[in-house]
Amino acid sequence: MSGATEAAPPPSAAGSPAVTVDAFLGGKVEAVQPAAGHHRSGLEAVLLAASLDSRISGTVVDLGAGAGVAGFCAAARCKRARVVLVEREPGLIACAREALARPANAAFADRVRLVTADIEAPQAERERAGAGRDLADHVLLNPPFYERAGGTRSPAKARASAHVLAAGGLDPWLRAAASVLKFGGDVTVIFRADGLADLLAAAARRFGGAEVMPVLPRPEQPAHRILVRAVKGSRAALKLLPPLVLHGEDGSAFTPGVEAMLREGRGLASVNRAWHGGRARPS
């Protein structure tokens, strides 16, 4: 289960790529996503958005935003925040623009800005596109999960590029996050659990005070995902937090807390009290 439900698709012009309209947070968000050939966002994007305390203000930047699911969910939850989606694929930016025109997203559409830029482009190019320095108070990252030599690569080029890290690995992602963040701002990353060492190494030169939350499919299973929050310029020590468990011991249903995040927009800190979320108290 991805954390999304399908709504009625919009009409497509002849020759246009097929898309679906997927509802998130119990219908508070509708995303337009390519039906095939690209990465389709789901659970990971919703968890990223849930990582933010709903009372934050300032600017949230979703780097490598795809069709905008994480950023849209963040805007829906955090009503005082502005959101900037940064994505290099013009087709996905077009999907995000189409989604922002849908009535379901009217409550937050005027607080979302779209930027077409490649996070691996030179700093000056990203600044000209609208993703300049000291832009963000919070950054969300859902980078490709796999190294070039690992994982199963999709035959679709766009989908493969969303799943497989480029030659620089995670470093360009953390470098771009540090560039757009203000001093003292935080980045939250969702990644595969066995990539924790690589993620911490890429973050170490720019961020500190990392908080690591393992994400377990079931109580007795090892983590398959991690959520990591770190602060630009911090020298605080790393913290390993209690895990988030997605499912009970039996069946496919999510735990009540995870279900509340997926369907009601609850914050991660209200489900796992050890998580910071960008403020002192849970959302």
C-alpha positions in Angstrom: 0.0 0.0 0.0 1.4 3.3 -1.0 -0.4 5.8 1.2 -2.4 7.1 -1.8 -5.9 6.6 -3.1 -6.9 7.2 -6.7 -9.2 10.0 -7.6 -10.8 10.7 -11.0 -8.1 11.4 -13.6 -8.2 14.7 -15.5 -8.9 14.6 -19.2 -5.7 14.2 -21.3 -5.0 15.9 -24.6 -4.3 13.6 -27.5 -0.7 12.5 -27.5 -0.1 13.6 -23.9 1.4 11.1 -21.4 -1.3 9.3 -19.3 -1.6 10.5 -15.7 -3.4 9.6 -12.6 -4.8 11.8 -9.8 -3.9 10.3 -6.4 -5.4 11.5 -3.2 -3.3 11.8 0.0 -4.1 12.7 3.6 -7.7 11.6 3.3 -8.3 13.8 0.2 -6.7 17.0 1.6 -4.2 16.7 -1.2 -4.5 15.5 -4.8 -1.4 14.9 -6.9 -1.2 14.4 -10.6 1.4 11.7 -11.4 2.5 10.0 -14.6 0.8 6.7 -14.9 4.0 5.0 -16.1 7.6 5.7 -16.9 8.4 7.8 -13.7 8.7 7.2 -10.0 5.3 7.4 -8.3 5.3 8.8 -4.8 3.6 7.2 -1.9 4.4 6.3 1.7 7.9 7.8 1.8 6.7 11.2 0.6 3.9 11.3 3.2 6.3 10.3 6.0 8.7 13.1 5.0 5.8 15.7 5.2 4.7 14.2 8.5 8.2 14.8 9.9 7.5 18.5 10.1 5.7 20.0 13.1 2.5 21.4 11.8 3.1 24.8 13.5 6.3 25.6 11.7 6.5 28.8 9.6 9.0 30.0 7.1 10.0 28.2 3.9 10.1 24.4 3.3 12.0 23.3 0.2 11.3 19.9 -1.3 14.4 19.1 -3.3 14.0 16.6 -6.2 10.2 17.0 -5.6 9.0 14.8 -8.5 5.3 15.5 -9.0 5.2 17.3 -5.6 3.6 14.9 -3.2 5.8 15.5 -0.2 5.7 19.3 -0.7 2.0 19.3 -1.2 1.4 17.3 2.0 3.8 19.6 3.9 1.8 22.6 2.6 -1.5 21.0 3.6 -0.3 20.2 7.1 1.8 23.3 7.8 -0.6 26.1 7.2 1.9 28.9 8.1 4.7 27.7 5.9 5.6 28.5 2.3 6.7 25.6 0.1 9.1 25.5 -2.8 9.3 22.4 -5.1 12.6 22.0 -6.9 12.5 19.5 -9.7 14.6 19.1 -12.9 12.0 17.2 -15.1 9.7 19.7 -16.9 7.1 17.0 -17.3 6.9 16.5 -13.5 6.8 20.3 -13.0 3.8 20.3 -15.4 2.1 17.7 -13.3 2.6 19.7 -10.2 1.3 22.8 -11.8 -1.8 20.9 -13.0 -2.3 19.6 -9.5 -2.1 23.0 -8.0 -5.1 24.1 -10.1 -7.3 21.3 -8.8 -10.0 22.5 -6.3 -8.8 19.9 -3.7 -5.5 21.8 -3.3 -7.0 25.3 -3.2 -6.3 25.7 0.5 -2.5 25.7 0.0 -1.9 26.4 -3.7 -1.0 30.0 -3.2 1.7 29.1 -0.8 3.5 26.7 -3.2 6.1 27.8 -5.8 7.6 25.6 -8.5 11.2 25.8 -9.6 12.7 23.9 -12.5 16.3 23.2 -11.6 18.7 20.3 -11.3 20.2 19.9 -7.8 23.5 18.8 -9.5 23.7 21.9 -11.6 26.2 24.7 -10.7 25.2 26.9 -7.8 24.8 30.0 -10.0 22.5 28.1 -12.3 20.3 26.9 -9.4 20.2 30.5 -8.1 19.0 31.9 -11.4 16.3 29.3 -11.5 15.0 30.4 -8.0 16.7 28.0 -5.6 19.2 30.4 -4.2 21.2 30.4 -0.9 19.6 30.8 2.5 16.1 30.3 1.0 14.9 27.6 3.4 14.2 27.0 7.0 13.5 23.3 6.3 14.5 20.9 3.5 12.9 17.6 2.6 14.9 15.0 0.7 13.8 11.7 -0.9 16.8 10.9 -3.0 17.2 7.9 -5.3 17.7 4.8 -3.1 20.2 2.8 -5.1 23.8 3.0 -6.2 24.5 2.4 -9.8 25.8 -1.1 -9.1 22.9 -2.1 -6.9 19.2 -2.5 -7.0 17.0 -3.3 -10.1 17.2 -0.6 -12.6 13.9 0.3 -14.4 14.0 0.2 -18.2 12.3 3.6 -18.3 15.0 6.3 -18.2 13.1 8.8 -16.1 12.0 6.2 -13.6 15.5 4.8 -13.4 17.0 8.2 -12.8 14.6 8.7 -9.8 15.7 5.3 -8.3 19.4 5.2 -9.0 21.9 7.7 -7.6 24.2 9.5 -10.1 28.0 9.1 -9.9 28.3 11.6 -7.0 26.1 9.5 -4.8 24.4 11.4 -1.9 26.9 14.2 -1.8 25.2 16.5 -4.4 21.9 16.1 -2.5 23.3 17.2 0.8 25.4 19.9 -0.8 22.3 21.4 -2.4 20.4 21.1 0.9 23.1 22.9 2.7 23.2 25.6 0.0 19.5 26.5 0.2 19.2 26.2 4.0 19.7 29.1 6.4 22.2 28.5 9.2 20.4 26.5 11.9 17.8 25.2 9.4 17.2 21.5 9.2 17.1 18.8 6.5 15.1 15.6 6.8 16.0 12.7 4.6 14.2 9.4 4.0 16.6 6.6 2.7 17.1 2.9 2.7 18.4 1.6 6.1 21.5 -0.1 4.7 22.6 3.3 3.3 22.8 5.0 6.7 26.6 5.1 6.8 26.7 6.8 3.3 24.1 9.3 4.3 25.8 10.3 7.6 29.1 10.6 5.7 27.6 12.9 3.1 26.0 15.0 5.8 28.9 15.2 8.2 30.8 18.1 6.6 27.7 20.3 6.6 25.3 19.2 9.3 25.3 18.0 12.9 22.9 16.9 15.6 21.6 14.1 13.4 18.6 12.2 14.7 18.1 8.8 13.2 14.7 7.0 13.3 14.7 3.5 11.9 11.5 2.5 10.1 10.5 -1.1 10.5 7.9 -3.0 8.4 6.9 -5.1 11.5 7.9 -5.2 15.1 10.3 -8.3 14.7 11.8 -7.3 11.4 14.9 -5.2 10.7 14.5 -1.6 9.5 14.2 -1.1 5.8 14.0 2.7 5.8 15.5 5.4 7.9 14.4 9.0 8.6 17.3 11.3 9.4 17.0 14.9 10.6 20.1 17.1 10.9 20.8 20.8 11.5 23.0 23.0 9.4 26.0 24.2 11.4 25.1 22.1 14.5 27.9 20.3 16.5 25.5 18.3 18.6 26.0 14.5 18.9 24.1 11.9 16.9 21.0 10.4 18.5 19.5 7.0 17.6 15.7 7.3 18.2 13.1 4.6 18.9 11.8 3.1 15.7 8.6 3.7 13.8 6.8 0.5 13.1 4.5 0.5 10.0 2.4 -2.7 10.5 1.4 -5.0 13.3 2.6 -8.6 13.5 -0.1 -9.9 11.2 -2.0 -8.6 8.2 -1.3 -5.7 5.9 -3.0 -2.9 7.9 -0.9 0.0 9.1 -0.6 0.7 12.8 -3.2 3.2 14.1 -0.5 5.9 14.4 0.8 5.4 10.9 -2.8 5.3 9.5 -3.4 8.6 11.2 -0.4 10.1 9.5 -1.5 8.8 6.1 -5.2 9.6 6.3 -5.5 12.5 8.8 -2.3 14.4 8.4 -1.0 13.7 11.9 2.6 14.6 12.6 5.3 12.0 13.1 6.1 13.5 16.5 2.6 12.8 17.7 3.2 9.1 16.9 6.8 8.8 18.0 7.4 11.4 20.8 11.2 11.2 20.4 11.0 12.8 17.0 11.7 16.6 17.0 9.9 17.9 14.0 11.5 21.3 14.0 9.9 22.6 17.2 10.1 21.8 20.9 6.7 20.0 21.2 5.0 17.4 19.0 2.4 18.5 16.4 
